[in-house]
Amino acid sequence: MTTDKDQQIDEIVKSRLHRSQLNDEDPREVLMLKIRNVLNIVFMLLAVVGAVVYVTYDVPTGGWVIGAAVIVKSVEVALRLFKV
């Protein structure tokens, strides 16, 4: 009991899922994924450390660490958006 609209929606979802999958054949794409993952890990560590420093020890130093985390995340987002 599917309608034409349901079939169209299913086709759109399938095409979007197919496009978003990683191409394991392309070494450049795999390398970029690894770089983005490393940048994300560095961002998370800096954000947590910065928050702890900000709250417990020194506000300006914590702010600088959090600012560095934001810069790292901005680089990762730029790589993702512009597919460098």
N, C-alpha and C positions, 0 to 999 in steps of 0.2 A: 504494500500500500504506500509506495513512495511516489511522490509527485515529481514533476520536472524540476521544480525549485530545489527539492532535496537532492536530486541527482546533480544539479549544477553546483550546489554547495559541496557535495562530496568530491566532485572533480576539482574544485578550487582548493579544498583542503589537501587533497592528494598532491596536487601540483606544488603547493607551498611547502609541504613536508619534503617532497623530493628535492626542491631547490635548496633547502636549508641544511641538507646533510653534507658532511665533510667528504671531500674528494680525496681518498687515501692515495690515489695515484699521483697527485700533484705534490711534489716535495716542498714547493714554496708555500702551499696552503698549510701543510703539516707543520712546517717551521714557524709560520706566523701564529698558528694555534698554540704551539709550545711557548713562544715568546709572550703571547697574551696571557697564558696561564701563569707564567713566572711573574709577569707584571701584576697580575691579580693577587698572587700570594704575597708579593712585596707590599702591595697596597694594604692588604688586610693586616699584615704584621705591623706596618707603620701606624695604621689607624688605631689598633689596639694599644700599642706601646705609647702612642701620642696621647690617647685618652687617659691611660693610667698615669703618665707623667703629668698631664694637665690637672688631673683631679688630686693627686697625692703629693707631688713635689713642687713643680715650678710651672706656673701658668704660661709665661712667655716661651719657655723651651717646649712645652707640650704643644703650644700653638704652632711653633715652627715644624715640629715633627708631623703634626696633622696637615700642615700646609704642604709638606713634602709628599705626604700620602695622596693629597689631592692632585698634585702635579703628576705623580706616577699613574694615577687613575685616568687623568686627562690624556696622557700618552697612549694608554691602552685603548681608550675610547676612540681616539683619532686613528689608531691602526685599524680598529674594527670598522669605523665608518668609511674611511677612505680606501680601505683594502690595499694598503701599501704593499 
